[in-house]
Amino acid sequence: MIQLTDQQLDERVSRAVDNFMAGYGCCQSVVAAFADLYGLDDTLAKKIAAGFGGGVGRLRMMCGAVSGIVMLVGLHCGQTEGDDREGKSACYKVVQDLLAQSREQNGSLICAEILGLKGYEKANNSYVASPRTAEYYKSRPCAAKVESAARIFADFLKTKSRNP
């Protein structure tokens, strides 16, 4: 069982935001902030999460920060035997519960909706990553969504350590 103090969990949330502000994608930022708890080093965590940025490959589908929650839940309680339906169901329940919290806090789980993009803007998306400028950070709510996702996962860990 993972046991961290509230301060240590707060530091993980801050680390997720710092990762994002350093240029990492939403999913990378969230996953890398907690990955060492599951035996993943920072580089491997960022590589595994890299393709989920921009709502999965910049397609503006499921928010990368939300994808980070899903990846961390898998690391925390994912089943490892193919026929373990009970374990799979337990993992799905945690994912659904945490994503419901994210939807409630952020209005959507979909990157395009969170960014307020319209259909034609989504259709014109390209795979080219946006330059990270001061204007980029001012015009997007992504840092706040990374913080929200990291906080949701940190709160999950708090609850689990108090109620195993």
Residue pairs with C-beta under 8 A, 6 or more apart in sequence:
1 160
1 161
1 164
2 37
2 76
2 157
2 160
2 161
3 161
4 12
4 37
4 157
4 161
6 158
9 154
9 155
9 157
9 158
10 154
12 33
12 34
12 150
12 154
13 33
13 147
13 150
13 151
13 154
15 32
15 33
15 150
16 29
16 30
16 32
16 33
16 146
16 147
16 149
16 150
17 29
17 143
17 146
17 147
17 150
19 28
19 29
19 32
19 33
19 146
20 26
20 29
20 142
20 143
20 146
21 137
21 143
23 132
24 32
24 46
25 49
25 50
25 52
25 53
25 54
25 64
26 52
26 53
26 63
26 64
26 65
26 67
26 68
26 142
26 145
26 146
26 149
27 49
27 50
27 52
27 53
27 64
27 65
27 67
27 68
27 71
28 45
28 46
28 49
28 50
28 52
28 53
28 64
28 68
29 65
29 68
29 146
29 150
30 49
30 64
30 65
30 68
30 69
30 72
30 146
30 149
30 150
30 153
31 45
31 46
31 48
31 49
31 68
31 71
31 72
32 42
32 45
32 46
32 49
33 150
34 72
34 75
34 150
34 153
34 157
35 41
35 42
35 44
35 45
35 72
35 75
36 42
36 45
37 75
38 72
38 75
38 76
40 48
40 75
48 71
49 64
49 67
49 68
49 71
51 57
52 64
52 67
52 68
52 71
53 64
53 129
54 60
54 64
54 111
54 125
54 129
55 61
55 62
55 63
55 64
55 110
55 111
55 112
56 62
56 64
56 67
56 111
57 127
58 125
58 126
58 127
58 128
58 129
59 125
60 110
60 111
60 112
60 115
60 117
60 122
60 125
61 110
61 111
61 112
62 109
62 110
62 111
63 102
63 106
63 108
63 109
63 110
63 111
63 114
63 145
63 149
64 111
65 102
65 142
65 145
65 146
65 148
65 149
65 150
66 99
66 102
66 109
66 145
66 149
68 146
68 149
68 150
68 153
69 95
69 98
69 99
69 102
69 149
69 152
69 153
70 95
70 99
72 153
73 91
73 94
73 95
73 98
73 153
73 156
74 91
76 94
76 156
76 157
76 160
77 87
77 90
77 91
77 94
78 87
78 91
79 87
79 88
79 90
79 91
80 87
81 87
94 156
98 152
98 153
98 156
99 109
101 152
102 109
102 148
102 149
102 152
103 109
105 148
105 152
106 114
106 145
106 148
107 113
107 114
108 114
112 121
112 122
114 141
114 145
115 140
115 141
130 136
137 143
